[in-house]
Amino acid sequence: MLTHNLDDLEVFNKRQDKTLIERLNSLISRDFKILTYTDAITLLQNSGKKFEFPHNWGDDLASEHETWIVDHFGLPCVLTN
């Protein structure tokens, strides 16, 4: 997108989200965190945070869990297995 659609992104950056291009550049300049589903569940269970939705092994992760994991590491995450 930054290569082929920069004009469109600049419009959106100007009108909607003034940090969009900066955040996209930040994302592509770093590696993603890779962890297993089991490690993610363990991390959530040990977080000390009270989530609205349960997060036991075998459950789907809710948006609140995914957001917490990304915020915890400060970068995009990929869950495996």
C-alpha positions in Angstrom: 0.0 0.0 0.0 2.8 2.4 0.9 4.4 1.7 -2.5 1.4 1.6 -4.8 -1.3 3.5 -3.0 0.5 6.3 -1.2 -1.7 9.0 -2.6 -4.8 7.3 -1.2 -3.1 6.8 2.1 -2.1 10.4 2.3 -5.7 11.5 1.8 -6.8 9.2 4.6 -3.9 10.2 6.7 -4.9 13.9 6.3 -8.6 13.5 6.9 -9.1 10.6 9.2 -6.0 9.3 11.0 -3.0 11.6 11.1 -0.7 8.9 12.3 -1.6 6.2 9.7 1.4 6.4 7.5 3.8 6.7 10.4 2.2 3.6 12.0 2.4 1.6 8.8 6.0 2.5 8.3 6.7 1.4 11.9 4.9 -1.9 11.3 6.9 -2.8 8.2 10.2 -1.9 9.8 10.0 -4.6 12.6 9.6 -8.3 12.8 6.3 -9.7 14.1 6.2 -11.6 17.4 5.5 -15.3 16.8 4.1 -17.4 19.7 2.0 -20.5 20.1 -1.7 -20.4 20.9 -0.8 -22.2 24.2 1.7 -19.5 25.1 -0.8 -16.8 24.3 -3.4 -18.4 26.6 -0.8 -18.8 29.4 0.1 -15.1 28.9 -3.5 -14.0 29.1 -4.1 -16.2 32.2 -1.1 -14.8 34.0 -1.8 -11.2 32.9 -3.8 -10.3 36.1 -6.3 -8.5 33.8 -10.0 -9.2 34.1 -11.3 -9.8 30.6 -15.0 -9.7 29.6 -14.7 -13.0 27.8 -13.1 -16.2 29.2 -9.8 -17.3 27.8 -9.3 -21.0 28.6 -7.3 -23.3 26.4 -9.5 -24.3 23.4 -11.5 -21.1 23.4 -11.4 -18.7 20.5 -9.6 -15.5 21.3 -11.8 -12.4 21.4 -10.8 -9.0 20.1 -10.0 -7.9 23.7 -7.5 -10.8 24.0 -5.8 -10.1 20.7 -5.6 -6.4 21.5 -4.0 -7.1 24.9 -1.4 -9.4 23.4 -0.4 -6.9 20.7 -0.2 -4.1 23.3 1.8 -6.3 25.6 4.5 -6.9 23.0 4.1 -3.5 21.3 4.1 -5.1 17.8 1.9 -7.3 15.6 1.7 -10.9 16.7 1.2 -14.2 14.9 -0.2 -17.2 16.8 0.7 -20.7 15.6 -0.7 -24.2 16.4 
